[in-house]
């Protein structure tokens, strides 16, 4: 029996449609969500048929050059921590083994110049974004995605990453895309171009606005780009700087502290019903908006005000609320544009089918093993659920770098 089918059978018997009683059930549900989202992308690319099979929605034809790399890079950035756990003999472990194989085959096909599904890493400007997400995925799961490759396959991957050097990022969160690509090259080869890393870090120190929030450029934008890009990228780049003994690593403690505060705010934005404010551009990335909360859980660095169990229950509620809305998937299992179901009017001009797979960034906490307290602790209500139930909840307070929360 194929691992995904076996896992679905287990899910059917273990998790009732609306149950959220234990962490084990939450985990099974979340893995099933990952499988449902990622399978069309990775099975197609592993077979060399992503360009052939992936649909485009109305008005998206102009994004055809970019959409396939978007789908691959964004799928990988979210599932990589789960892949990093490696295979085991459990139903989930066998499913993960299947995905590790699919992901490596997809990576090989995406970067092999002779592959019919070799992806576009160089046409200005979008490939820089999704090559950066792919770079972050490689950093998150090197033992599964990088080390098993042959020397020639590794050469192809690095060559693809380097193709983005001809794309000049704007003065915004895009600086971090170049920094992520160079950080991955540095990590895997020992050499890189340092200027994109140093410049991105310098500018984002200037653009920090306080209370755990950065501007996207010098201005505040009411959207989720602190979570989609800025704070996860800063942490990843600085972790490589720390590994290499680079002086920029001194920025890591404050950067993590700011992300911890941002995760605290994110947890407070989840309503008792599992909804959240749909605000700003890229709303079609759905629960990818909660990458920072998921990342802090993965790193065991949630703020003390947010218990792992409460974060788990809140994130699971959001994922359920999003994915169970009719119209989220087409009849072949591909994501459709929208924040909640199919909502084509919410689409930004740069969004296509591939873009939507940014939602997987909200699944990073699956990288915690099943025996982690995040999954084993009894369910707890999250902050807004407690407040609106009339519980006496301590007040919220701003964060500063000099005051660890």
C-alpha positions in Angstrom: 0.0 0.0 0.0 1.4 3.4 -0.9 2.4 5.4 2.2 0.0 8.3 1.5 -2.9 5.8 1.2 -1.9 4.1 4.4 -1.6 7.4 6.2 -5.1 8.4 4.9 -6.5 5.2 6.3 -5.0 5.9 9.7 -6.4 9.4 9.6 -9.9 8.2 8.8 -9.9 6.0 11.9 -8.0 8.2 14.3 -9.3 11.7 13.6 -13.0 12.6 13.4 -13.8 15.4 11.0 -13.8 18.1 13.7 -11.8 16.5 16.5 -9.0 18.6 18.1 -8.6 16.6 21.3 -5.0 15.6 21.4 -1.7 16.6 20.0 -1.4 13.3 18.2 -4.6 13.9 16.4 -3.5 17.5 15.5 -0.3 16.1 14.1 -2.0 13.5 11.9 -4.4 16.2 10.6 -1.5 18.5 9.8 0.6 15.9 8.0 -2.5 15.0 6.0 -2.8 18.7 5.1 0.8 18.8 4.0 0.3 15.7 1.8 -2.8 17.2 0.2 -1.0 20.5 -0.6 2.4 19.2 -1.7 1.6 16.0 -3.6 0.5 17.6 -6.9 3.6 19.7 -7.1 6.3 17.3 -6.1 4.8 14.2 -7.9 4.6 16.2 -11.1 8.1 17.7 -10.9 9.7 14.4 -9.8 8.2 12.8 -13.0 9.4 15.7 -15.1 5.8 16.8 -15.8 5.2 20.0 -13.7 5.2 22.3 -16.7 2.8 20.0 -18.5 0.4 19.4 -15.6 0.2 22.6 -13.4 -2.7 24.8 -14.2 -2.9 28.6 -14.4 -5.9 30.6 -13.3 -7.7 33.4 -15.1 -5.4 36.3 -15.8 -2.2 34.4 -14.9 -0.8 33.5 -18.3 1.8 36.3 -18.0 3.3 34.5 -15.0 3.9 31.2 -16.9 7.7 31.6 -16.9 7.8 31.9 -13.2 4.9 29.9 -11.7 6.6 26.5 -11.7 9.7 27.6 -9.7 7.3 29.4 -7.4 5.4 26.2 -6.7 8.5 24.2 -6.1 10.5 26.6 -4.0 7.5 27.5 -1.8 6.4 24.0 -1.3 9.9 23.0 -0.3 10.4 25.9 2.2 7.5 24.7 4.2 8.0 20.9 4.2 11.8 20.9 4.6 11.8 20.8 8.5 9.4 17.8 8.3 11.7 16.1 5.7 14.7 16.8 8.0 13.3 14.3 10.6 14.1 11.5 8.1 12.3 8.3 7.5 11.1 5.8 10.1 8.8 2.7 10.3 5.6 4.5 11.4 2.9 5.4 8.8 4.1 9.0 8.9 7.7 8.0 8.6 7.0 5.9 5.5 5.1 8.8 4.0 8.0 11.1 4.9 10.4 8.6 3.1 8.2 8.9 0.0 8.4 12.7 0.2 12.2 12.7 0.7 12.5 10.7 -2.5 10.0 12.9 -4.4 11.7 16.0 -3.2 15.2 14.9 -4.3 14.0 13.8 -7.7 12.2 17.1 -8.1 15.3 19.0 -7.1 17.4 17.1 -9.7 14.8 17.7 -12.4 14.5 21.4 -11.6 18.2 22.0 -11.9 19.4 19.6 -14.5 20.0 21.5 -17.8 18.9 18.4 -19.8 15.6 18.0 -17.9 12.3 18.9 -19.6 11.3 20.4 -16.3 14.5 22.4 -15.8 13.2 25.6 -14.2 13.9 29.2 -15.0 16.3 30.7 -12.5 17.4 33.8 -14.4 14.6 35.7 -16.2 14.2 39.0 -14.3 12.9 39.3 -11.7 10.7 36.7 -10.0 13.1 33.7 -10.0 15.3 35.5 -7.3 12.4 35.2 -4.9 11.7 31.5 -5.3 15.4 30.5 -5.6 15.7 32.1 -2.2 12.9 30.0 -0.9 14.5 26.9 -2.4 17.8 28.0 -0.8 16.1 28.2 2.6 14.6 24.8 2.1 18.1 23.4 1.5 19.4 25.0 4.6 16.5 23.6 6.6 17.0 20.0 5.5 20.5 19.5 4.2 20.8 15.9 5.2 17.8 14.9 3.1 18.0 17.3 0.2 21.7 18.1 -0.3 24.1 15.4 1.0 22.6 12.5 -0.9 23.0 14.3 -4.3 25.9 13.2 -6.6 28.7 15.7 -7.1 27.2 16.6 -10.5 23.8 17.1 -9.1 25.2 19.4 -6.4 27.1 21.3 -9.1 23.8 21.8 -11.0 22.0 23.1 -7.9 24.7 25.6 -7.1 24.8 26.7 -10.8 21.1 27.3 -10.6 21.4 29.4 -7.5 24.2 31.5 -9.0 22.1 32.3 -12.0 20.1 34.7 -9.8 23.1 36.9 -9.3 22.2 38.9 -12.4 18.9 39.9 -10.8 19.2 43.1 -8.8 16.8 43.3 -5.8 14.9 46.4 -4.9 15.2 48.3 -1.6 12.8 46.2 0.3 12.4 42.6 1.7 13.9 41.6 -1.7 17.4 42.3 -0.4 16.9 39.2 1.8 16.3 37.0 -1.2 19.8 37.7 -2.5 21.2 37.2 1.0 19.5 33.8 1.4 20.8 32.6 -1.9 24.4 33.6 -1.0 24.0 32.2 2.5 23.1 28.8 1.0 26.0 28.9 -1.4 28.3 29.9 1.5 27.0 27.0 3.6 27.3 24.4 1.0 30.5 25.5 -0.9 32.4 27.7 1.6 32.4 30.7 -0.7 29.9 33.4 -1.6 29.5 37.0 -2.5 29.3 38.7 0.9 28.0 42.1 -0.2 24.4 41.0 -0.6 24.4 39.4 2.9 26.0 42.4 4.6 23.9 45.0 2.8 20.6 43.2 3.5 21.5 42.9 7.2 22.5 46.6 7.4 19.4 47.8 5.8 17.0 45.7 7.9 18.7 47.0 11.0 17.9 50.5 9.8 14.3 49.4 8.9 13.5 47.9 12.3 10.5 49.9 13.7 10.3 48.5 17.2 8.1 46.0 19.1 9.2 43.1 16.9 8.3 44.6 13.5 10.4 45.6 10.5 9.4 47.9 7.7 9.4 46.5 4.2 11.9 49.2 3.2 11.8 52.2 5.5 8.0 52.2 5.7 5.5 50.1 7.7 3.3 48.0 5.5 0.2 46.4 7.0 0.7 42.9 5.6 2.4 39.7 6.6 5.8 40.1 5.0 7.5 40.1 8.4 6.4 36.5 8.4 6.4 35.5 4.8 10.0 36.7 4.3 11.7 39.2 6.6 12.1 37.5 10.0 12.6 33.9 8.9 15.2 35.1 6.3 17.1 37.2 8.8 17.3 34.3 11.2 18.4 31.8 8.5 21.1 34.2 7.1 22.4 35.0 10.6 22.6 31.3 11.5 24.9 30.8 8.6 26.9 33.8 9.7 27.2 32.2 13.1 28.3 28.9 11.6 31.0 30.7 9.6 32.2 32.8 12.5 31.2 36.0 10.7 30.9 39.2 12.9 27.3 39.8 11.7 26.3 36.9 13.9 26.2 39.4 16.8 22.8 40.4 15.4 21.3 37.0 16.0 20.1 37.3 19.6 18.2 40.6 19.1 16.8 39.2 15.8 15.5 36.1 17.6 14.1 38.2 20.4 12.2 40.4 17.9 10.8 37.3 16.1 9.7 35.9 19.5 7.7 39.1 20.1 6.3 38.9 16.5 5.2 35.3 17.2 3.5 36.4 20.4 1.5 39.0 18.4 0.7 36.4 15.7 -0.7 34.1 18.3 -2.9 36.9 19.6 -4.3 37.6 16.1 -5.9 34.2 15.9 -9.6 34.4 16.9 -11.4 31.9 19.0 -12.8 30.5 15.8 -9.4 30.0 14.1 -9.8 33.0 11.8 -7.3 35.9 11.5 -7.3 39.4 9.9 -6.8 39.1 6.1 -4.9 42.3 5.5 -2.4 43.6 3.0 -1.0 42.1 -0.2 -0.4 38.4 -0.8 -3.4 37.4 1.2 -3.8 34.3 -1.1 -0.8 32.8 0.8 -3.3 31.7 3.4 -1.8 30.3 6.7 1.7 30.9 5.3 1.1 34.2 7.1 2.0 32.4 10.4 5.5 31.3 9.4 7.1 33.1 12.3 4.8 31.6 14.9 5.4 28.1 13.4 9.2 28.8 13.2 9.4 29.9 16.8 7.6 26.7 17.8 10.0 24.7 15.7 13.0 26.4 17.4 11.6 26.0 20.9 11.7 29.7 21.2 8.1 30.7 21.7 7.6 33.6 24.1 6.8 32.6 27.7 3.3 34.0 27.3 2.5 31.3 24.6 2.6 27.7 25.6 3.5 25.2 23.0 0.1 23.5 23.4 -1.7 26.7 22.8 0.3 27.5 19.8 -0.4 24.0 18.4 -4.1 24.4 18.9 -4.2 27.9 17.4 -2.2 26.9 14.3 -4.3 23.7 13.8 -7.5 25.8 14.0 -6.2 28.2 11.3 -5.2 25.3 9.0 -8.5 23.6 9.5 -10.5 26.8 8.9 -8.5 27.5 5.7 -8.3 24.1 4.0 -11.7 22.8 4.8 -13.4 25.8 3.0 -15.0 24.6 -0.3 -13.2 25.8 -3.4 -9.7 25.8 -1.9 -8.6 23.0 -4.3 -9.5 22.3 -7.9 -10.8 18.9 -9.0 -7.2 17.7 -9.6 -6.0 18.8 -6.2 -4.2 22.0 -7.1 -4.6 25.1 -4.9 -6.9 27.9 -6.2 -6.5 31.5 -5.5 -8.1 32.9 -2.3 -7.6 33.5 1.4 -10.7 31.4 2.3 -11.8 29.2 -0.5 -11.8 30.4 -4.1 -11.6 34.3 -4.2 -10.2 35.4 -7.5 -10.7 39.1 -6.7 -8.1 38.9 -3.9 -5.4 38.0 -6.4 -2.5 40.4 -6.7 -1.0 40.8 -10.2 2.1 38.9 -9.4 0.2 35.9 -8.0 -0.3 32.7 -9.9 -1.0 29.1 -9.0 2.6 28.5 -8.0 2.5 31.5 -5.6 -0.2 29.9 -3.5 2.1 27.2 -2.2 3.6 29.7 0.2 1.0 28.4 2.6 3.3 25.5 3.4 5.4 28.0 5.4 2.8 27.7 8.1 3.6 24.0 8.6 7.2 24.3 9.9 6.2 23.0 13.3 5.8 19.5 11.7 9.6 19.5 12.0 9.2 18.8 15.7 9.2 15.1 16.3 5.9 13.4 17.4 7.3 13.0 21.0 8.0 16.7 21.4 6.0 18.4 24.2 4.5 20.6 21.4 2.6 17.5 20.3 2.2 15.5 23.5 0.9 18.3 25.8 -2.8 18.3 26.4 -4.8 20.9 24.4 -4.9 24.4 25.7 -6.9 27.4 24.5 -5.0 30.2 22.8 -5.0 33.8 24.0 -8.1 35.1 22.2 -10.1 32.0 23.0 -9.3 32.5 26.7 -10.1 36.2 26.6 -13.4 35.8 24.9 -14.4 33.0 27.3 -14.0 35.6 30.1 -10.8 34.3 31.6 -8.6 36.7 33.4 -5.6 37.0 31.0 -2.5 39.2 31.8 -2.1 42.3 29.7 0.1 42.5 26.6 3.2 44.7 26.6 5.6 46.1 24.0 9.0 44.5 23.5 12.4 46.2 23.3 15.8 44.7 22.5 17.0 45.4 26.0 14.1 43.6 27.6 13.9 39.8 26.9 10.3 38.7 27.1 
